[in-house]
Amino acid sequence: PDGYAFHDVIHFANAAILGWSPVLRGLLKCKRKSNQKVDEVEDGGRAAAIEEGLAAIVFDYGRNHQFFEGVTYVDYELLKTLKSAARHLEVNRCALLDWQSAIIQGYAVWRPIAAAQGGKFRVDLDARTIRILP
C-alpha cells in the first residue's frame, strides 16, 4: 500500500544518474563476469545488499517527506550517509549532488507510477536521466 513494490524505479535511477546499480545488473543479467574481482565486489551480493539497504533508507526518509515532492535539495546528512555506506564501491566517485539528483529524479518517476500502480518510464544512460512517459 505504500508503493514500495515499485521501488525498482529507484534502481533504474541509480543506474541512470550514478552509473551504478548492482541490483539492476543482477536483474538484467548483465553482471560483468569477464572480470572476477569486479563481478564479486561491484556486482556481487554484498554490493546489491548495500544498494537495497540504501534504497530502503531513502524510501523511509521519503515517506516522512512527501516522497521528495517539490524538493530541490536533499538533506546533507542523508546524502553523506549514502555516500559513506558505499564508499568502498565504484559509486564512491559520484558526488553528493549526483546522489541528490538520483533521488529527486527517481522519486519524480516513482510517485506517479506508485499512484497509478504502474506505468512506463525512460532511462537515458548517456544523458544520465530518468523520466516518466505518458
N, C-alpha and C positions, 0 to 999 in steps of 0.2 A: 503493500500500500504506500510505502514511502518513495517508490521509484528506484530503489537500489537495484532492482532487476535489470535496469537499463544502464548500469554504471560502466558497461564495456565501452560506452561512448568516451569515457574518460581515458581509457587505454588508447583509443584512437587519437584523442587529443594529445596524449603524451608522445605517441609516435610522430604525429604531425609537427608539433611545436618543439618538443625536446629532442626528437630523433631517437627516442628510447621507449621501448615497451617490451620487456621480456615476456609479459603475459600475451600480448598480441602476436609476437613471434611464435610462441608455442601454439596458440590457437590456429594461426595461419600456416603452421608447419614450415616456417621459413627461418628456423634457427640456423646459426652459422656453424654447421657441422664440420666444415673444412679446417677449422682451427679449434683444436680440442680445448685449449685454455679459454678462448672466447666463448665457446659453447658451454663450458662448465661454469665459468664465472659470470659472464654477461647475460647469457640466455638460459641459464640453469634454474633449478628450483628455488635457490636462495634469492636470486635477483627477482624472480616472479613473486615470491612471497613478500619481498620488500615492497614491490610496486603495489601489490594488493593491499598491504598494510597502509601504505601512504594514501591510496585511494580511499580506504575506509576512514582514515583520519580526516581527510579533506571533506568527505561526504558528511561526517558528523559535524564538522565545523560549519559546513554549508547549511546543514539543517537548521542550525541556530542563527543563520544569517541569510535567510530567504534564498538559499542556494545561489548566492552571489548575484542576484538580480539587481541591476542598476549599479553594480560595484565597478569601480575603475581601478581600485588597487586592493591588494590582499594584505592582511596583517603580516607585518615584517617577521614576527616571531614564528608564525606558521611557516612562512617561506624558509626561514633559517632551519627549522626543524626538518622539513622535507629534504632540503639540500644536504644537511648533515647526515641524515639516515641513509642517503645514497652516495655518500662521499667516496666510497671505495669502488664505485661503478662508473662506467663510461659517461653517465649523465652528469658526473661531477663537473664537466666542462661547461655546463649550462649555468647562466647567471640567474640570480633571483628573479629578474624581470622575465626570463624565459619561463620559469615555473609559474609566475603570476599570469602570464599570457596563456599558458596551457590550462590553468584553472578557469580563467574568465571565458576563454573561447569554448572550452569543453562544456562548461555549465550553460553557456548560451545555447548550445545544441541540446544538451541533456534536458533542460527544462521543458521545451515543447514536446520532445519525444516522450518524456515521462508523463506529461499531462495528457497526451493523446494515446498513451500506451503503445507507442510505436511510431515509426517514421523513417525517413531517409535523410542521409547527410553525405556530404562530400569531404574527403580528406585530400589535401594537396601537399604532398611531402616536399615538393620543391619550394612552394610559396610559404610553407610552414603554417597552414591554415586548416581549419575545420569549420564547416558551415552547414546549417540546416537547409534542406531542399524543400520546395513546396510540395 
